[in-house]
Amino acid sequence: MRPLRLARVAAEAEGVRLRQLARRTVFRAVCGIVALVFLAGALGFCHFAVWFWLRQSFAPPAAALIIAGGDLLLAIVLGVLAARSSPGRVEVEALAVRRRAVESITGSIALTTLGTQLLGLAIRVLRRRR
């Protein structure tokens, strides 16, 4: 019965780990998409600012460049957040629980196999003595 309980614990720990991994992946994807949107906006404003600068005076392009710089800064911050997202405490602990449970299952199965073989050997020895 113990190996079944350990298998259930391992499965539950793996479920927790996979849910945390999915949450982290969704967060990274959303941050990456938002960063790309702001990057596209920054590039658009840079192009507009250069065009406007060539046709007008320096004051309006400076405002457009400030907006583009802000968009670019936001894109960089969100990109760094998406790239640096690492497994959380819950995900790491769930992985450790799963590993311990799987190791215990392996140990239990090995002991059960050894016990079965020893029992078979003992039965054969007892039958030969009769």
Protein Blocks (a to p, Z undefined) as FASTA:
>chain_A
ZZmmmmmmmmmmmmmmmmmmmmmmmmmmmmmmmmmmmmmmmmmmmmmmmmmmmmmcfklm
mmmmmmmmmmmmmmmmmmmmmmmpccdfklmmmmmmmmmmmmmmmmmmmmmmmmmmmmmm
mmmmmmmmZZ
